[in-house]
Amino acid sequence: MNSVSSRGSWRPAAVLLAGLMGASLLVASPAAAVHGAVPGDFNGDGYRDAVLPAPGANVSGKEAAGAVVVLYGSAAGLAAPRRRTITQNTAGVPGTAEAYDRFGASTATADLNRDGYADLVVSSPYEDTTNGTDAGAVTVLWGSRNGLTQGTDLPAPVIPNWPPLYYGLDVAAVSAGPGQKTEVLVGGWRGAYRFSGPFSRTGTFGSSSRPANDSWGESVALGDFDGDGAQDHVNVSGRQSGDSGGLIFVNPEDYPTSAGFPPHLGKGNGLISATGDINGDGYADLAVGDPDEPDVAGADGMTGGRVLVWYGSASGIASDAKPAQITQDTAGVPGASEKDDAFGGALAVADLNRDGLADLVIGSPFEDLAKPRAGQVTVVPGRRTGTLGTGSYSFSQDTTGVPGASETDDFFGTTVSAGDINKDGKPELFVGAASENNSTGAVWVFPGASSRPTATGSRLFTAASVGLTQGYGTLLGGNGLLWVI
């Protein structure tokens, strides 16, 4: 049960961005990070380890300095005692825990230095640096035989008269091969920053850049849409005045400054992005969550929210390509589209049923169930042909076998991710609810099963169960888009 609303408790960051990106772009609400890391084998024992961010955690008396809890995987799954809590006060981690840094606001997993250990990228988008107040910081925690014991900063490229702002609102990372095939993409209010390999534990990397045009990166993603072996870069802006969601840019760095504002996908918009091969044709596809209500009915957006899917091809994704659209009114999708459900408010792409096709995992954290805004998560299986929606299923706290019960403003489905943590080949599903237990937050783990994750045997990790005992605002599992939507 939640006695205090979480809205407005993020560090104040409401700034008019019309002057940064054109008069049509306005900030409607404070910024928030959107993605959480998938499990990774940080200690090389053969089992992937789960990442539970807690960007609201108090550290040494510093409010909302932020922390990341790593739960170590094993044949028996996850257990709260097998954990490590990492903050900016942890030995080997750069910086110092300070109030409202929000360390852990966004996280991503990849073996950046390709040494066989997964590494963890962690952002602190409200870090004050020599670049200014709320400039933001990004840290790489390096995997090793002993887990995540050392970190180095990933500094934003310095651009004259254009310092970073909220650098680290979102992060994405991919290790697809040596050198430039390994990349990190960092979102922020003054553009998305790209880093390419080779990376090293000492903090070096191959190169860094910011797109030539100001593609505001509030959500970022990496995916090979045209099958050329190189990652394509997705930046999603903040809201565009008059439309649901923000603009979606694919590879904005391909367009020179002299060409003006870079092209964006013209047939839709949204607030959060994810990639994966949904139709199994060998090309990554782009999914974008657009949880906003339409400003003008029938013109843009959908009541209750939607998810848009652009399919990759040998020529990539054209700027005028029409996406497939999924709502809760789509045939086969549980529930119904209702105003303010925020369907698409969280998003991940992963092959949960092991059929070689990536599935869509969609949060609707404002879904009304037995209680208002209790929240729900829907899985839409990938399909080689035909319309997406068939075979979809959902989970909530009211699902039989799920620990807890739906309460007002739990926001179950604030964050979603997936990964196999017990090495049985069946991916687990992770669901966060930022406002559970007075906004201390909680994460549910749904075990992988023969054909999909199941509620039977699902586990609940609360902030208190992993040693974070403050009474309010820990935000275990991450805050996702909660204070944006």
N, C-alpha and C positions, 0 to 999 in steps of 0.2 A: 504494500500500500504506500502511496506517495503523498506526503502531507504538504510538499512544497513543489511548485512547478519548476522544471529545469530551465525554462525559457529565460533568456536574459542573463544567465549566470556565467556564460562564457565571457572572457575578457572583452570589454567594449571595443568594437572594431568597426563601427558603422561609419563608412567614409563614402562620399559621393565619388564614383569612378567615372562619371561622364567625361571628365577632363582627361582621363587616362585612355579610354578606349572608344570615344565617340559619344555624343550626347544621348544615344539611344540606350546606353547601358547604365543602369542604376543599381545600387546596392539596396536590397529590400530588407536585409536583416544581417546580423553578425555572421562572420565567416565560421566555417567548421571544416574539419578534415573528414574525408569520406571513406577511405579504404583501410582494411586491416590485413595483416600478413597471413598468408597461408602457412600451415605447419612446415617446418624445415628441420633437417637433421643437423642440429648445431654442434653436437658432440661426437658425431661419427659412429654411433653405436648401432646404426642400421634402422633406428626408429625415428620417425619425424616427431618433432617437439612442437607443442601448441603455443601460440603467442596470444596472451590476454593483455591488451593495453589498458592502462588505467590513467588517462590523461588528467583526471581530477584529483589524483592522490596527493595528499599532503606529505611533504618530505622534510624532516628536521624542522618542523614548525612553519615551513613555507607552503602556503595554501596553493593547491593546484599546480605544484611544481611538476608532477607527473611521474609515472612509473610504468614499467613493462614487466609483467609476470610471465615467465617461461615455465610451462608444465612439461616435464620430460616424458616422451612416449615410451611404451614398453609393450610386451606381448599381452599384458593385462590391461592395457589402455592407460588412462591418465589417473593420477591420484594427487590430491592437494599437497601432501607432504613432499612429493618429488617435484620441487619447484625451485626457481631462483628469481628473485625480484631485483630488477636493475633500475637505477635512477642516475641522474647526473652527479650524484654524490658517491656512486659506486667506483671503487678503485679501477683505474684503467679507462674510465669513460670521460671524454672531454667535458669541460664546463663545470658548473656548479648549480645545484638545485636552487631555483629562485621562484618566487611567487608568480604564478600564472604563466610559466614557460609552457606548460602542457606537453612535456616530454611524453611521447607515445601517442600524440594526436593522430598520426598516420604512420603505418608501418608496411614494409614489403620484404619479401624473402627471395634471395637468389644466392648462388655460389659465385660471388663477384670475382674473387681471385682464383677461382677454379682449382682449389686445393682439395676438393672432396668434402669440405664442410660447408653447410649452408651458412650464409651471413644474413644479418638483420639490419635493414635500413629503418631508422627511427627519426621522426621529425619533431621539432619543437617550434611551431610556427609563430609563437608569441615571444620568443627569445629576443631580448634586447642585446644588440651587438654593436660593434664599431660602425656598422652600416646604419644604425638608428634604432629607435623604439619599434618593437614588433617586427624587426627585420626578419627574424626567423633563423633557424639552424637545422641542419640535417646531419645525423651521425650514423656511421656504419659500425655496427658491432660485429666483430669478426669471429666466425666459428673456429673451433679448435678441438683438440682431444678433450679439453676440460670445459667445453662449451663456450659461451660468449663471455670472454674475460678481458677483451681489449677493444677499444674503439678509436676511430679517427673521424674528424669532421669532413664533410663534403661541402666545401665552401661555394657559395653562389658566385658566378663570374661578376666582377665589378664592372659596371657600365656607367660611364660619366653621366652625372645628373639624373641617374635612373637607378637608385639603390633598390635592393630587394625589399619587398613588403609581404609579410606573412609567407615567407619562403618555407615550403613544407606543408602547405595546406593539404597536399596529397602527394604520395610517392608511388612509383611503379618501378619494378626491377625485373630484368630478364637476363639469364645466362644461357645464351643460345650457341656459344662457340667462343673461340679465342678473339682477343683484340676487340674490335669495334662491334662484334656480335654480342658482346655483353654490355648492357646499358642500364642506366638509372635515369628516370625522368621525374623531375620535381616540379610540382605546381605551386604557383603563388599569384598574388594580385598584380604583379608587374611582369607577367610572362612565365612560361614554363622553361626550366633549365634542363639541358640534356648533358649527361656525362657518359662517355664511352670508355671501354677498357683499352689496354689491360689495367686492372686494378691491383693494388698491393696492400698488404696489412699495414704498411707504413703510411698509407694515406695518399699515395700517388695514383694517378689515373691517366688514361691516354689523352683525352681532350674534354673540353667543356664548352658549351655555347648556349646562347639564348636565341630563340627564333628571331629572324630579322624584323618581324612585325610583332606587335604587342598582343599576342594571343593569351589572354588571361587564363591561367591554368588552375581553376578551382578543383577540377577532377582531371586526372591524367591516366593514360593507359598505353600499353605497348602491345603490338600484335603484327604479324606478317600477313597483311591483307592480299598481297599479290604474289606470294610464294617465291620471292627472289632471295630469301635467306637473310634479309635485313629487316629490322623492326621498323614498323610505321608508328608514328607518334600521334596520340590523340590528346587534345586539350579541350576541355569543356569550360566555358566561361561561367561567370555568375549570370543571374537572370538578365534577360534583355527586356527592356520596357515594352509592354504591349503583347508579349508572348509568354507561354509557359516555358520555364527553364531558360537555359543559356545557349549560346552558340557552340557548335561542335566543329572543331578544326581537325583536319587530318594532314599531317606533315606541313604545318604552316611555314617551316623554315625553307621550304622549296620556293617561296615567293619573296622576291627582293623588296627591300623597303620602298624603292621607287615605284613599285606596283600598287602601293596603298595597302589598305586593309586586306589581309589574306582571305581567300574564299573559304566558306564554311559549308557544311552540308545543309542544303536549302530546304529539305523536305521534313524537317523536324528539329527538335531541340530537347534539352534535358538538363540534369544536374549531376549525374554520376555515370561513369562508363566502365565497361569491362569487355574483354575479348576472349575468343575461343572458337574452335571449329564446330559450329552448331549443326551444320548439315553434312559434315564428313567428307567434303570435297577436297581437303588438303589446304584450303585457304582459311586463315583466321577471319572470323566475323566480328563485327562491332555491335555490342548491345549498349543501349543508353536508357537509363531510368529517367522518366519525366513525371514526377509525382505531383506536380502542381495542378491546380484546377485551371481550366482555360479562362483567359481574360475575356474572350468572345466565343460563345458556344458555337461549335462547328468550324471555327476558323483555325484553331490550334489547340493542342492538348486534348485531354479527355477527362470527363468527370470521374473522379476517384483515382486518376493517375494512369499511366501506361508505361510500357517498355517498347522501345523501337529496336529493330534488328536490321542492320545493313550487312549484306552478304559480300564476302571477299570474292575475288576473281583474279584471273591472270592479269587484268588491268587495274586491280585494286578496287577502290570504292570511288565512284564518280561523285562530284559535288552535287549533282542534280539527281542522284539515285533515290528511288522511292523505297523507304524501309517497310518491312513487315511490322505490324502493330499488334501488341498483345495487351488486353485489358482483362478485368475480371468478368466482363461480358463475352469474352472470346469463348467459343465452343470448347468444352472440355476443361476449362479453368474453373476451379471451385469458387463459390461465392458469387457476388454481383458487384458491379461498379456502383459505388455510393460516394456521395460528396465527401471529400476530405479523408478518404482512406489512405492516401499517400502511397498507393501501389507503385512500386518503382523507387521508393525512398531508400532502399538498400539493394545492392545488386552484386552477384558473383556469377561466374561461368565455370563449371566444372563437370566432368563426366561422373555422375553419381551412380549410374546403373551399369557402367562398364561395357557399354555397347559401342564404344569408339566415337560417340557423338557427345559434344559438350551440352550440358543442360543449363538452363537459366534458373538461378536461385534469386527470388524476388521478395524483398521485404515490403510489407505495408504496415508500418508501425502505428499508424493512426486508425487501423481497422477497429470498428466497434464489434465486440462479441457479447459475452454476458455483461461486460463492463465497457464503458466508453474508452476508446483509444487503448485497448488492451494489446492489440497488435497480432500480426499473423505473418507466416512465411509460406510462399508458394513455390513449388518446383515445377518448371515446364520442361519436359524432356526434349532433347534435340531430335530432329527428324531429317532424313535424307531428302524426302519429298513431301509435299503437302503442307497444310497450314499448321503452324505451331499451336499447341493447346491440348491435343489428344494425350491422355495419360497423365495429366497434371494432378498434383496432390498438394496438400497443405498441412502445416503444423501450427499449433498454438498451445498455450498453457492449458487449454481445455481439452486437448487431444489425450485420449486414454494412454496412460503410461508416462506422460510428461510430468516431471516434478513441478510443484507449485500450482497456482491457479490464477486465472486472468483477473487482474485488478485494474481499476481506473488509472490511466496514464502510466502503465508499465512500459509501453512502446516495444513490446516483443517484436523482433525484426529490425531493430535499429541498425544492426550490422549482421552480415552473413559471410561465411567463408567455408571452405571444405578442404579436407586432406586426410590421408590414411596415417593414423598415429600408432597402430598396433601391427603393421606390416602383414595384414591378412589380405591385402589387395582390394579391400572394400572401403571406400572413402567415408570418413565421418563428416557430418554436417555440424557446423558451429553457428549458433544464433545468439546474438547479444540483445539485451534489453537495458538500455542505459538508465531508465528511471525506476527499475525494480528496486525495492527496499530503500525508499527515500533517496533515490538517485545514486546509491552506492553501486548499482549495476549488478548484472549477473550474466553468465554465459552458460547455455545449454549445449551439450554434446550428444548428438544423435548417432548411435552406432551404425556403421555400414552393415548391410545385410545382402542377401543373395541378389536382389534386384533393385534395391534402393535403401537409403537410410531408414531406420525404424525408430519409433518412439519407445519400443520395448527395450528396457535397459538404459534409457537415456539418463544422462547425468547433469546435475546442476552445480555450477561453481559460483558461489557468491563472493563478494569482496572479503567478507570476514573469513570465509573458508580458506582463502589464500593469504591470510595474514594482514589484510588491509582493513583496519578496524575503525576508521573515522565514521562519524555518524551520518554524513551527508556529502553527496557530490563526488564520490570516487570515480564513477563512470566506468566500472569494469566492463571490458568488452569494447570500449570506445563509444564515441558520441555520434559517429557517422554524420548524416545530414540533419540530425534531429533539430538543431537550433537554426537551421536554414529553412526547413520546411514548416 
